[in-house]
Every structure is written in structure tokens, then in C-alpha cells.
Amino acid sequence: MPGRLEGSVAVITGAGRNIGRAAAALFVAEGARVAAVDMDEGRGAAVVAQLNAARPDSAVLIVADVSREADVRRMVEEAVDAFGRIDILINNVAISDNKTIRDCTLEEFEQTVAVTMTSQFLTCKWVAEQMIVQDEGGVMINVGSTSGFSGRNRAIAYTAAKGGVANLMRSIAVQLAPYGIRVNSVVPNKIGSPVGKDEFDPSRPVGNLAGRAGSPEEVAATMLFLATDDSSFIIGENIFVDGGHTAMTH
């Protein structure tokens, strides 16, 4: 029985760890071919090797810094060279400052915004151009954060960037809908390892209605739903995958 994404090509940024890695594995299992994008060549190559072991010739690695426009344009070219098209984009890259306004430097602020939010502007912009040329629509899924919907006592640039991601996505959705491109975001809270870290700490406190930490696979499952026609009437939405955290804190 064919997978739900059979014949589709997905570009997944930050595919070397956590949510990106889980999404890549699930999408390949569902029949997609994946351009796995990561700045860390070793980490990305390990993921691609696992994907191709599970399903031969299903994945390629693209090493890129998606906060840089030249890298993003090359990313699109390499994905198309490898698989001929792009049907799905998942924007998963982010870094966090974990600082207060008194401690965060301008350089740290600008870097966090560039990697976390500007990267989504760039990837959506240039992947959209490819999708429009294909003239068959497409799907974009951006990764937000509950930190973009409330203040925090130890992050200033990250909360600003993720807040921007929420409305950036809405405007992109409005502007690309005429081309048949659906754009949405998933909004996790404390899923897997913290932003920028490889290790999951089971003792990390979580506050939600589920009473446990969420898994990257649970976010990936929501991405799969958003990537298929099951969600064809969902456009421009921030889908919270947070175990009820937002319901109990807002």
C-alpha cells in the first residue's frame, strides 16, 4: 500500500536532530523523498544514511546556513537537481539566546532573529518560486513555539523571533494561497531536547495537561497531517502541539 506522501519531495531544514530528524524519518516512511538540510555535515549525513538504509535513494544531504540567502537559493537548486521538484517545505531551524534584555547583545539578538525567523522568510520565498514554476501548489510548515505567544524571564531574542514567526506565517499564507500553496505552523512546547542541544533531559520540568514531555514524533505526526490533503481546508493556522500548555497558561 503506497504511503500518504508517495511521490512527494520534502525539504526539511534542521533535519539532523530532534523534530527535524523525526519528520524526515516519518516522511520517508510515508513515501516521500527528503532533502535533509543541516549546517552540521556529520550530523546530517548520519540521518541521511539512516533514511537511505530504511528506503534506498530516499534522501540527500544539503549542508546550508538557511539564514543566508545565497545558501537558501543553492538549497533549492540542489533539492531540485536531486529530485526534480519540491512539494513540501518544513522550516525547523532555530537558536535561542536564553538571556534577558540586559544581558543580550545586539549581535546575539540579530543572530537569533536571523536564524529563527529570517530563515523562514528566505526559505519560503525561494521555495515558493520553485513551487510556482511547477504550477501544482505545495505545502509549507513552519515551526513556531509557545514562547512566541508569551513573555519569558530568560529569553528576549527567541521570544521576539518566534512571535514574528507566527504572523510571518499568516502573511505568507495569504500571499501564496492564490498559487495553491498552503502555509501553516506547528507550535510545540519543550519537545525533545532543548533548542540548540542534542541531549534530552528527562528531569526537565514541563507544565501541561498531558503531565509529561512531548516527543518529536508527536510533532512530526502533526506535520504529516498538515502535509496531506486531510488538512486541505487548514490554511494560515498556528497548530499548538503542546500537551495543553497554552490552555492552562493563557
Stockholm file with secondary structure:
# STOCKHOLM 1.0

chainA/1-250         MPGRLEGSVAVITGAGRNIGRAAAALFVAEGARVAAVDMDEGRGAAVVAQLNAARPDSAVLIVADVSREADVRRMVEEAVDAFGRIDILINNVAISDNKTIRDCTLEEFEQTVAVTMTSQFLTCKWVAEQMIVQDEGGVMINVGSTSGFSGRNRAIAYTAAKGGVANLMRSIAVQLAPYGIRVNSVVPNKIGSPVGKDEFDPSRPVGNLAGRAGSPEEVAATMLFLATDDSSFIIGENIFVDGGHTAMTH
#=GR chainA/1-250 SS CCCTTTTCEEEEETTTSHHHHHHHHHHHHTTCEEEEEESCHHHHHHHHHHHHHHSTTCEEEEECCTTSHHHHHHHHHHHHHHHSCCCEEEECCCCCCCCCTTTCCHHHHHHHHIIIIIHHHHHHHHHHHHHHHHTSCEEEEEECCGGGGSCCSSCSHHHHHHHHHHHHHHHHHHHHGGGTEEEEEEEESSBSSCTTCSCCCTTSCCCSSSSSCBCHHHHHHHHHHHHSGGGTTCCSCEEEESTTHHHHHC
#=GC SS_cons         CCCTTTTCEEEEETTTSHHHHHHHHHHHHTTCEEEEEESCHHHHHHHHHHHHHHSTTCEEEEECCTTSHHHHHHHHHHHHHHHSCCCEEEECCCCCCCCCTTTCCHHHHHHHHIIIIIHHHHHHHHHHHHHHHHTSCEEEEEECCGGGGSCCSSCSHHHHHHHHHHHHHHHHHHHHGGGTEEEEEEEESSBSSCTTCSCCCTTSCCCSSSSSCBCHHHHHHHHHHHHSGGGTTCCSCEEEESTTHHHHHC
//
